[in-house]
Amino acid sequence: MGEWREVKLGDVLELKYGKDHKALSDGNIPVYGSGGIMRYADTFLYDKESILIPRKGTLNNIFYLNGEQPFWTVDTIFWSKINTELTFGKFLFYYLKIIDFANLNVGSAVPSLTTKVLNEVDISLPPLKEQKTIAQVLSSLDDKIDLLHRQNKTLEEMAQTLFRQWFIEEAKDEWEEILLGDYVTTTTGYSYKSTELNPSKNALITLKNFARDGSFRLDGFKEFTGTKFKDKQIVHNGDLVVSHTDITQEADIIGNPIIVSNIHNYDTLIITMDLMKVESNAEWLTKEYLYYLFKSSDFKFHCLCNSNGTTVLHMSRKTIPSYKVKIPSKDKILEFSNKAKNLLKKQNQNQQQIKTLENMRDTLLPKLMSRDVRVEL
């Protein structure tokens, strides 16, 4: 194996400022900001391999674009031209992930980075062949993770399609209309204090567990040492929880459901006051049925109609109990629930595997970059 050499980031990346995108017309060109893809446009800024580094905002969100699709970046993020004579782009991306860019912050109210600061960052480079091999090892793990995420998305779409077909498209006028409040119990979560957020085997389920695409985020837990919560505010693996607060501009989160997954094996999970636990009092009204009912567009509209606020949306506690829905026979709900349960079980198994692969990648990454572990060439 060859020797590693020290270079500056400015030797291997030519950083460029993004530009505001005035065109709001729909297209297929992703427009990146420091938080990721903001929207899609019909023109592009660059169409080659690039690494994107945030200039303002969330400074540790590094993105690698392989050049297969053109892109645009706004002015809160740098894009780059890669010096391919010195470095392999995917290796450099992984190397940058071990750098804490927040420590390079030169901003005050808003975290910021400059080209002057970034250009002076020290980089250790092995020979190109070793760079490619390291990148291949890490990419193989990321590819498996991406495949499992895509499988979960497909499984979720299958269940939602089945629900829509059986209970919306094939709905009958003679179906019985029920008031959810007659069949479910709702519980508001715990109002915690920041002083209670400490390393612990207990954790809070928070708004951060609600991804904008409707999925369950695994990085939203807050470890917690408080003791004044009520027993009914405790949730367990598989419990159904709905968001009652939303801070997104597009109201992406309000009214969304999640099924709790205690993937980190906490001793106790407690919901925060931004959330509400929903429990059925009827055996036939299953959490699988309620979960997909709460994902329907009609329920979302009902939630928006029962919410108020400007910067922060708050949903009325009466929203879920006051919702009316027409239902077919109870046997039909149970039949759907059995099918949905199998799909959700497979999603959960995939999520467990994703966590294992992510832990493996995150453990291996710094060891490869510090040369504690070397690859076979």
C-alpha positions as CSV (number, residue, x, y, z in Angstrom):
1,M,0.0,0.0,0.0
2,G,1.2,3.5,-0.8
3,E,1.8,6.4,1.6
4,W,-1.0,8.8,2.4
5,R,-0.2,12.5,1.8
6,E,-1.5,15.6,3.4
7,V,-3.2,18.2,1.2
8,K,-5.6,21.1,1.7
9,L,-9.3,20.8,0.7
10,G,-8.7,23.7,-1.6
11,D,-6.3,21.5,-3.6
12,V,-8.9,18.9,-4.4
13,L,-12.1,20.9,-4.5
14,E,-12.8,24.2,-6.3
15,L,-15.8,25.6,-4.3
16,K,-18.4,27.6,-6.1
17,Y,-21.3,29.7,-4.7
18,G,-24.8,28.6,-5.5
19,K,-27.3,31.1,-6.9
20,D,-30.9,32.0,-6.1
21,H,-33.3,30.2,-8.5
22,K,-36.0,32.6,-9.7
23,A,-37.8,30.1,-11.9
24,L,-40.5,28.4,-10.0
25,S,-41.8,26.3,-12.9
26,D,-41.9,22.6,-12.3
27,G,-39.1,20.4,-13.8
28,N,-36.9,17.5,-13.0
29,I,-33.8,19.3,-12.0
30,P,-33.2,19.1,-8.2
31,V,-32.5,22.4,-6.5
32,Y,-30.4,21.9,-3.4
33,G,-30.1,24.0,-0.2
34,S,-28.3,23.3,3.0
35,G,-31.1,21.0,4.1
36,G,-31.3,18.9,0.9
37,I,-33.5,19.1,-2.1
38,M,-35.8,22.1,-1.8
39,R,-37.8,21.8,-5.0
40,Y,-37.3,20.9,-8.7
41,A,-36.7,23.3,-11.6
42,D,-36.3,23.2,-15.4
43,T,-32.8,24.6,-15.6
44,F,-29.5,23.4,-14.2
45,L,-26.3,25.0,-12.8
46,Y,-23.8,22.1,-13.2
47,D,-24.0,18.6,-14.7
48,K,-20.8,16.9,-13.5
49,E,-19.7,15.0,-10.4
50,S,-19.8,17.3,-7.4
51,I,-19.7,17.5,-3.6
52,L,-22.1,20.0,-2.0
53,I,-21.1,21.7,1.3
54,P,-23.5,23.9,3.2
55,R,-22.5,27.6,3.4
56,K,-25.2,28.6,5.9
57,G,-27.6,26.7,8.2
58,T,-27.0,23.0,8.9
59,L,-23.3,22.8,8.3
60,N,-22.7,19.1,8.4
61,N,-25.1,18.1,5.6
62,I,-22.7,17.0,2.9
63,F,-24.1,15.7,-0.4
64,Y,-22.4,13.7,-3.1
65,L,-23.7,13.9,-6.7
66,N,-22.3,11.4,-9.1
67,G,-22.9,13.5,-12.3
68,E,-25.8,11.3,-13.6
69,Q,-28.3,14.1,-13.1
70,P,-27.8,17.9,-13.5
71,F,-28.5,20.1,-10.5
72,W,-28.9,23.6,-9.2
73,T,-27.8,24.9,-5.8
74,V,-29.1,28.0,-4.0
75,D,-26.7,30.4,-2.3
76,T,-26.9,28.7,1.1
77,I,-24.7,25.9,-0.2
78,F,-21.4,25.5,-2.1
79,W,-21.1,23.2,-5.1
80,S,-17.7,22.1,-6.3
81,K,-15.5,20.9,-9.2
82,I,-13.4,17.9,-8.1
83,N,-9.7,17.6,-8.9
84,T,-9.9,14.0,-10.2
85,E,-6.1,13.8,-10.7
86,L,-5.7,13.9,-6.9
87,T,-8.8,12.4,-5.5
88,F,-11.7,10.0,-6.1
89,G,-14.9,12.0,-5.6
90,K,-16.8,9.4,-3.6
91,F,-13.8,8.8,-1.3
92,L,-13.5,12.5,-0.6
93,F,-17.3,12.6,0.2
94,Y,-16.8,9.9,2.9
95,Y,-13.7,11.6,4.2
96,L,-15.6,14.9,4.6
97,K,-18.2,13.1,6.7
98,I,-15.8,12.7,9.6
99,I,-15.1,16.4,9.7
100,D,-17.3,18.4,12.1
101,F,-17.9,21.5,10.0
102,A,-19.8,23.1,12.8
103,N,-16.4,23.6,14.5
104,L,-15.4,25.7,11.5
105,N,-18.4,28.1,11.9
106,V,-17.6,31.8,11.4
107,G,-21.2,33.0,11.7
108,S,-23.0,34.5,14.7
109,A,-26.8,34.3,14.5
110,V,-26.7,32.0,11.5
111,P,-24.0,29.2,11.3
112,S,-21.8,30.0,8.3
113,L,-18.7,28.7,6.4
114,T,-16.5,30.6,3.9
115,T,-14.3,29.4,1.1
116,K,-11.3,30.8,2.9
117,V,-11.9,28.6,5.9
118,L,-12.8,25.5,3.9
119,N,-9.9,25.8,1.6
120,E,-7.5,25.4,4.5
121,V,-9.0,22.2,5.9
122,D,-6.4,19.5,6.1
123,I,-7.1,16.3,4.1
124,S,-5.2,13.0,4.1
125,L,-5.2,11.1,0.8
126,P,-4.1,7.6,0.1
127,P,-3.2,6.7,-3.5
128,L,-6.1,6.8,-5.9
129,K,-6.4,3.0,-6.1
130,E,-6.8,2.8,-2.3
131,Q,-9.3,5.7,-2.4
132,K,-11.5,3.8,-4.8
133,T,-11.4,0.6,-2.8
134,I,-12.3,2.4,0.4
135,A,-15.1,4.2,-1.4
136,Q,-16.4,0.9,-2.8
137,V,-16.5,-0.7,0.7
138,L,-18.5,2.1,2.1
139,S,-20.7,2.5,-1.0
140,S,-21.7,-1.2,-0.8
141,L,-23.2,-0.6,2.6
142,D,-24.9,2.6,1.5
143,D,-26.3,0.8,-1.5
144,K,-27.8,-1.9,0.7
145,I,-29.3,0.8,3.0
146,D,-30.8,2.6,0.0
147,L,-32.3,-0.6,-1.4
148,L,-34.0,-1.3,1.9
149,H,-35.4,2.2,2.1
150,R,-36.8,1.8,-1.4
151,Q,-38.3,-1.5,-0.5
152,N,-40.0,0.1,2.5
153,K,-41.3,2.9,0.3
154,T,-42.8,0.3,-2.0
155,L,-44.4,-1.7,0.8
156,E,-45.9,1.5,2.2
157,E,-47.3,2.5,-1.2
158,M,-48.8,-1.0,-1.5
159,A,-50.7,-0.7,1.8
160,Q,-51.9,2.8,1.1
161,T,-53.1,1.7,-2.4
162,L,-55.0,-1.2,-0.8
163,F,-56.6,1.0,1.8
164,R,-57.6,3.6,-0.8
165,Q,-59.1,1.0,-3.1
166,W,-61.1,-0.9,-0.4
167,F,-62.3,2.0,1.8
168,I,-62.4,5.0,-0.5
169,E,-62.8,4.1,-4.2
170,E,-65.1,1.2,-3.4
171,A,-67.0,2.9,-0.6
172,K,-70.8,2.4,-0.5
173,D,-73.5,4.9,0.5
174,E,-75.1,2.4,2.8
175,W,-71.9,1.9,4.9
176,E,-72.3,2.8,8.6
177,E,-70.9,6.2,9.6
178,I,-69.1,6.2,13.0
179,L,-67.7,8.9,15.2
180,L,-64.1,8.0,16.1
181,G,-64.6,9.4,19.6
182,D,-67.0,6.6,20.3
183,Y,-64.4,4.0,19.7
184,V,-60.9,5.5,20.5
185,T,-59.2,7.0,23.5
186,T,-56.6,9.8,22.9
187,T,-53.9,10.8,25.3
188,T,-51.8,14.0,25.1
189,G,-48.1,13.8,25.7
190,Y,-45.8,15.1,28.4
191,S,-44.6,18.7,28.6
192,Y,-40.9,18.3,29.4
193,K,-38.2,20.7,30.5
194,S,-34.9,21.1,28.7
195,T,-33.1,20.3,32.0
196,E,-34.6,16.8,31.7
197,L,-32.8,16.0,28.5
198,N,-29.8,14.0,29.6
199,P,-28.3,10.7,28.6
200,S,-30.6,7.9,29.7
201,K,-32.2,4.6,28.9
202,N,-35.5,6.4,28.7
203,A,-36.4,8.6,25.7
204,L,-39.1,11.0,24.4
205,I,-40.9,10.4,21.1
206,T,-40.9,13.9,19.5
207,L,-42.0,15.8,16.5
208,K,-38.6,15.0,15.0
209,N,-39.6,11.4,14.8
210,F,-42.1,12.5,12.1
211,A,-40.4,12.7,8.7
212,R,-42.0,15.0,6.1
213,D,-42.6,12.0,3.8
214,G,-44.8,10.4,6.5
215,S,-42.2,7.8,7.6
216,F,-40.8,7.2,11.1
217,R,-37.4,8.9,11.8
218,L,-35.0,7.1,14.0
219,D,-33.0,10.2,15.0
220,G,-35.9,12.0,16.6
221,F,-35.6,10.4,20.1
222,K,-34.5,12.6,22.9
223,E,-33.0,10.8,25.9
224,F,-34.8,11.9,29.0
225,T,-34.3,11.7,32.8
226,G,-37.7,13.3,33.9
227,T,-40.0,11.4,36.2
228,K,-43.2,13.4,36.4
229,F,-44.9,11.9,33.3
230,K,-48.0,9.8,33.7
231,D,-48.3,6.1,32.9
232,K,-50.8,6.8,30.2
233,Q,-48.2,9.0,28.4
234,I,-45.8,5.9,28.0
235,V,-45.8,4.3,24.6
236,H,-44.7,0.9,23.6
237,N,-43.4,-0.8,20.4
238,G,-46.2,-0.8,17.9
239,D,-48.3,2.0,19.5
240,L,-50.1,4.5,17.3
241,V,-49.2,8.2,17.7
242,V,-50.4,11.3,15.8
243,S,-48.7,14.7,15.5
244,H,-50.7,17.6,17.0
245,T,-48.2,20.3,16.3
246,D,-46.4,21.4,13.1
247,I,-43.6,23.9,12.5
248,T,-43.2,23.2,8.7
249,Q,-44.2,26.0,6.3
250,E,-46.3,23.6,4.2
251,A,-48.0,21.8,7.1
252,D,-46.4,18.6,6.2
253,I,-46.5,17.1,9.7
254,I,-49.8,18.1,11.2
255,G,-52.1,15.1,11.7
256,N,-49.6,12.5,10.5
257,P,-49.5,9.1,12.2
258,I,-46.5,6.9,13.1
259,I,-46.4,3.5,14.6
260,V,-43.7,3.6,17.3
261,S,-40.6,1.5,16.8
262,N,-38.4,1.2,19.9
263,I,-35.4,0.4,17.6
264,H,-32.8,1.7,20.1
265,N,-34.2,-0.6,22.8
266,Y,-35.0,2.2,25.4
267,D,-36.4,1.0,28.7
268,T,-39.3,3.5,28.5
269,L,-40.7,5.8,25.8
270,I,-42.8,8.8,26.5
271,I,-44.7,11.0,24.0
272,T,-44.2,14.8,24.2
273,M,-47.1,17.3,24.4
274,D,-46.8,17.9,20.6
275,L,-48.2,14.3,20.1
276,M,-51.2,12.3,20.9
277,K,-51.5,8.5,21.5
278,V,-54.5,6.9,19.9
279,E,-55.9,3.6,21.4
280,S,-58.9,1.7,20.0
281,N,-61.5,0.5,22.4
282,A,-62.9,-2.0,19.9
283,E,-61.1,-5.2,18.8
284,W,-62.3,-4.8,15.2
285,L,-61.0,-1.1,14.9
286,T,-57.4,-2.0,14.6
287,K,-54.4,0.2,14.8
288,E,-53.4,-0.9,11.2
289,Y,-56.7,0.4,9.9
290,L,-56.5,3.6,11.9
291,Y,-52.9,4.2,10.8
292,Y,-53.8,4.2,7.1
293,L,-57.1,6.1,7.8
294,F,-54.9,8.8,9.4
295,K,-52.8,8.9,6.2
296,S,-55.8,9.6,4.0
297,S,-56.3,13.0,2.3
298,D,-59.7,13.4,3.9
299,F,-58.3,13.0,7.4
300,K,-55.5,15.4,6.6
301,F,-58.1,18.0,5.4
302,H,-60.0,17.5,8.6
303,C,-56.9,18.1,10.7
304,L,-56.0,21.3,8.8
305,C,-59.6,22.6,9.3
306,N,-59.2,22.0,13.1
307,S,-55.8,23.7,13.4
308,N,-54.7,27.2,14.1
309,G,-51.5,29.2,14.3
310,T,-49.1,31.0,12.0
311,T,-45.5,30.1,12.6
312,V,-46.6,27.0,14.6
313,L,-49.7,25.0,13.9
314,H,-51.6,23.5,16.8
315,M,-54.4,20.9,16.2
316,S,-57.4,20.9,18.5
317,R,-57.6,17.9,20.9
318,K,-61.1,17.3,19.6
319,T,-59.9,16.7,16.1
320,I,-59.5,12.9,16.2
321,P,-62.6,12.2,18.4
322,S,-64.8,14.5,16.1
323,Y,-63.7,12.7,12.9
324,K,-66.5,10.8,11.1
325,V,-65.9,7.9,8.7
326,K,-68.0,5.4,6.9
327,I,-66.9,1.8,7.4
328,P,-67.8,-1.5,5.7
329,S,-68.3,-4.7,7.6
330,K,-65.9,-5.3,10.5
331,D,-64.7,-8.4,8.8
332,K,-63.5,-6.3,5.9
333,I,-61.5,-4.1,8.3
334,L,-59.9,-7.2,9.9
335,E,-59.1,-8.6,6.5
336,F,-57.3,-5.4,5.5
337,S,-55.6,-5.2,8.9
338,N,-54.1,-8.7,8.5
339,K,-52.6,-7.8,5.1
340,A,-51.3,-4.4,6.4
341,K,-49.8,-6.1,9.4
342,N,-47.6,-8.3,7.2
343,L,-46.5,-5.3,5.2
344,L,-45.7,-3.3,8.3
345,K,-43.8,-6.3,9.8
346,K,-41.6,-6.5,6.8
347,Q,-41.0,-2.7,6.9
348,N,-39.9,-3.1,10.5
349,Q,-37.6,-5.9,9.7
350,N,-36.0,-3.8,7.0
351,Q,-35.7,-0.9,9.4
352,Q,-33.8,-3.1,11.9
353,Q,-31.4,-4.2,9.1
354,I,-30.9,-0.6,8.1
355,K,-29.9,0.3,11.6
356,T,-27.4,-2.6,11.7
357,L,-25.9,-1.5,8.4
358,E,-25.7,2.2,9.4
359,N,-24.0,1.2,12.6
360,M,-21.5,-0.9,10.7
361,R,-20.8,1.9,8.2
362,D,-20.5,4.6,10.9
363,T,-18.1,2.4,12.9
364,L,-16.0,1.5,9.9
365,L,-15.8,5.0,8.4
366,P,-13.5,6.8,10.9
367,K,-11.3,3.6,11.2
368,L,-10.7,3.6,7.4
369,M,-10.0,7.3,7.3
370,S,-7.6,7.2,10.3
371,R,-5.8,4.1,8.8
372,D,-6.7,1.9,11.8
373,V,-8.3,-0.4,9.3
374,R,-6.7,-0.9,5.8
375,V,-8.4,-2.4,2.8
376,E,-7.1,-5.2,0.6
377,L,-6.0,-3.9,-2.8
